[in-house]
């Protein structure tokens, strides 16, 4: 979705969300929550942090709706994004094959050339589906009244988030939120927040308190539910119960984050800030490439698990920040290459030509 004017608060949210996703992958793919090398207290803290990090994925989709509602959608942007995904998908696979051919299978090579269809990056696959459906959601939001939009979204949330969690099943096959349908729902919610600002009557202080409370609920609810289920039924539910994209608690947390960051404004930005914003999505494409996950993130988790307990969490944050910065620097070089080839300008020109050739609406 094309973004016309930069919103410094939303840009800041992009950075925070991607950093949380990197931390989530270091802890999750690295197996830290299940490592016997880590103290029970640290394992519990990691699960609690994971539950808060989860809101970052929903946050990215909410940003798309918040920005996309007032912007003009161009399919050239989706093609540009696909080219970026293909660049890293094929490029990283080729680089790993060059240094370690035995680490790259035929399936890895095949999947690298078809990242959209093979689900190599599930979020990009889901986002592509959301992108082509987004005009329908945006048009509906433009024409619905506040009451109609709120009633519709409330029904959708109950049907696709609250009720499935009460029953603990996936009747609509949305893969616990890893699906275009859930991203489209989040897109519509982001557009609703942009148009109607349902948090307008709340002060920033009140929003901060609500956000802090939501973080406590999100991080502790799994453990509370586990203890209650064990006492009442003798069968303990998983502590990861609410750590999912379509979890109601995750959704509330991400909406409150959007409300807070949408109020954040600053006029000046530094080169580092612009670097981190422009490279945010590429950070995901680089560090969560299947081969990078296997060769870097998983071994990194084992190394971090061997650290002394007081150093573990600070080290995770430091390593996650370093990974973000390195990936953003790599993406700066990719961006220079794309600019030198005038890829975006050519795609926009092609889209404009095709638009002029398409039939116009009847008067």
N, C-alpha and C positions, 0 to 999 in steps of 0.2 A: 504494500500500500504506500503510495507516494506521500512523502512528507514534505510540506512546503516550508514551514517555519519551524526552526528548532525550538524545542521547549526544554530549557535547561534542567528543570526538575525531572522530567520524564527521561532525559538523557542520563541523568544521574541514576535513575531507577534501572535503566538498562545495564549500567556498570555493576551496580550492586547485585542485580539478579544473576548476571553471568558469573560474577565471583562466587556467589552462593552455589551455583550449578557446578562450578569447578570443585569447590569444597565437597559438595555432595558426592561427586564422582570419585574423588580421592578417598573419601571414607567408605563409600559404597562399593565401588569396584575393587578398592584396596582391601576389602574384607575386614576393616578395623573393628566393626561392631561385633564380629564373631571371633576375633583373635584371642586366643588363650594367653598371649604374651601381655595383654593389656589388663590392667586392674579392673575389677567389676565396676568401680566408681567411674572410671574413664569410659568404659563400654556404655554405661547408662547415659553419660553425658553426650557421647557420640550419637546415640539414638535420639536423644532430645534435640540435639543440633540438627540432625538429619530431618526431623519432623518440621523444623522451622525453615530449613533450606528448601523444602519441597514447594513452598509457595512461589519460588522464583520461576518455575516453569509456567504456572498459571499467570504470573506477573507479566511475562513476555507476551502472552496472547492478549491479555488485557490492554497492554500498551498498543498492540496492533489496532485494536478497536478504538481506543481513545484517540490515537493520531489519525487513523484511517477515516474516522467519521467526517472530519472536515477537510480531508485531502482528496486528491483526484487519483483514482486507481489507474495505473498503467501496467499493461502486461509486460512491457519492457523491463520493469522492475523485477518481476518474477523470473524472467529469462536471465537477467543479470545475476539474480540470486542462484539460479540453477547452474550457471556457468561458474560461479564461485564455489559451489558445492562440488561440481565436477572437477574443478582445478585441484582442490585439496583431496578429494576422494582418489583420483587417479595419481596425483603427484605424490602423495604420501605412500601409496601402495608401491609405486615405482621406486621411490627412495629406499623403502624397507627391502624390497626385492634386490636392489643393487648391492646393499651391504650384507643382506642375509637371505639369499634365495630360498633356503629351506623353510623360512618363517612365513612364506607367502604361498598359499594354496591356489589352485585353479579357480575355486569358488570366490576367493578374495579378489582375484583379478577381474573376474566376470562381474562381480557385484560393484566393483569400483567404477565401472563404466555405466552402470545403471543405478545410481544411488536413489533416484526417486522411486523406481519400481521395485527395488529389492529391499527397501526399508533400511538401508545402511545407516541412515540418520532418520530415526523415526519422526523426529519433530519436523524436519523439512518435508517429509512425505505428508504428514498431517497438515502442515502449514500450506502446502500447495493446494490441497483439497479445500481448506478454509479460504484461501485467496480467491479461488474461482467462484465460491459461493458468497463471499463477503458482500458484493453489491446487493444481493437480495436482503441480507440482514441490515445493511445500511439504509436501503430504500424503505424497509419496514420501519426502522427507527425514525426516519424523517417524517413519516406520515402518521405514526401512532401518537396519540396523546400520552401525557405522562402516566395517567392512570392505566391506560390500555397497555403501554409498554411494561409498566411495573407488574401488572397482573400476568401478562404473558411470560415474562422472565421468571417470576415467582413460580409459576406452574412448571416451567422448564427445569428450574433448579430442584424443585421437589421431585420431579419425575426422573431426572438424570443424575441427581447427586444424593439427596436426602433419603428417598425411599430405597434405592439400591443399597445404601449403606446400612439402613435399618435391617434389611433382609440379607445383607452380605452376599449379594450375587451381582451378575452383570447381564441383566435381561436384554439390554439393547446392544450388547457386544461392542462396547466402546473401549474395551481393554483398559479399564480403570483410568480413563482420561487420555490414553495415548492414541488419540484418534482425531480425525478432522472434525467430527461432529462436536466433540467437546471444545476444541479450539474455536469453532464457529460460535458456540454458546458464549465463550469467554469474550470473543470479538464483539458480540452483541452487547454484553455487559459493559465492556469498555466504552462502546459508543453511547450507551445509556448514561454512564457516569459523565462523559464529556458533554452530552446535550442537557441533561437535567440536574447534574451535580447534587445527588441525593444527600451528600454530606455537608451541604452549604451551611446548615444551621449549627453544625458542631464547630467549636473552636479547635484550633490546632492542638491546644493542650488536651482537650477531651479526646481528640483523635489519637494522640500519642498514648494516652492512658488506655484507650480501647485496644490499640495495637499491642501494647505491652501485655494487657490481659489476655488477648488472643494468642500471643506467643506462649504464655504460661499454659493456657488450655491445650494448645496444639502439642506442646512438648510433653505434657504430663498425662494427657487423656489416654494414651495407649497403655501406660503403666497402671493407671487407675482401673481401666476396663479389664486389664489382665488380672489384677488382684481381685476385683469383684467377681469376675467369671469363675476364678479358681475357688473362691469361697462359696459361691452360690450353687455352682454346678459341678465342682470338682474337676473341671476342664478349663485350663487357662487359655484364653484367646491370645493371639499374637500381639506383641507390643508395637508392631508396625501397622496396626489396624487403621489408623487415621493418616498414615504417611502415604498418600496417593494423590494424584492430580485432581480427581473428582471428589475428594473428601470434602464434606461441608466445612470442616474447620480450616482446611487448606484454602478453600475458596474465600472464606471470610477474611483470613489473614492477608491474602493477596489483594483483595478489594480495599482493605484498610491501608495497605502499603501504597496502592495507586492513589488513594485520596490524599495521603500525606505528601507523596512526591509531586503530585500535581500542583500543590501549593508552594513548592520550592522554586524560587526564581533567583537567578543571578545573571548579571549582564556580561561579565567578563568570563572567558574560559581560557585555560592554559593549553599549550600544545599537547601536554600529557593527557589532559581531559579529552581533547578531541581525538587523540590516538586511541584511547580506551573506548570511546563511544563508537567510532567508526569500525573498530575491529572486534566489537563485542560478539557478533554472531560467528565470526571466523574463529574466535577462541573455542567455541563449541565444536566447530568443524575439525579443528586441528587436534585438540586434546582428546576428543571422544571418537576419533577414527578408530575402528575396531583393532587395527594393528598397533596404533599408539596406546590404546587401552591395554592391550595384551603385553606390549613390550616396555611400557613406561609406567602407566598408572597402577597396574596390579603389583609389579615389583616395588614401586614406591610405597605402597601401603604396607608391604612387609618390612621395609626399612624403617618406616615411621613407627610401626608397632614395637620395634626393638628399643625405642628411645625411653629414657626415664619418664615416669608418669607426669611430673610437673612440666616437662618440655613438650609433651605430645600435642596438645591442642594449639599452643602458640606456633609450633612447627608446622602443623597442618595449615594454619592461616598464612604463615610466611611462604610456604611452598606453593599454596594455591594462588597467592598474589603474584609470585614469580612466574608461574605458568601462564597466568593471564597476561602479564606484561610481555613475556617472550612471544606468545602467540600473536599479540597485537602488533608487535614489531615485525614479525614475519608477514602479517597481513598488510602492513604498510608497503612492503616491497611488492606484494601481489597487486595492490591498488595502483601503484605506480606503473606496473606493467599493463594493467587494463586501461589506464588513462592514456598511455603511450599508443595503444592500439585503437583508441577512440571507440571502444566497444559500446559504451553506454550511449554516446551520441548517435552512433549508427543504428542502434536498436530503437531509439526514440524516433529517429527520422523514418525508419521503416514502419513503425507503428502508426505514425502520423499519416503516412501515405496510405496504409491499409484502412485507416479510419475514414479518410476522405473518399475512398472507393466504396465503402460500405453504404448500404441504403440508409437514407435518413428517415426520421419519423415523419409520418404523414401529418399535415397541418390540421 
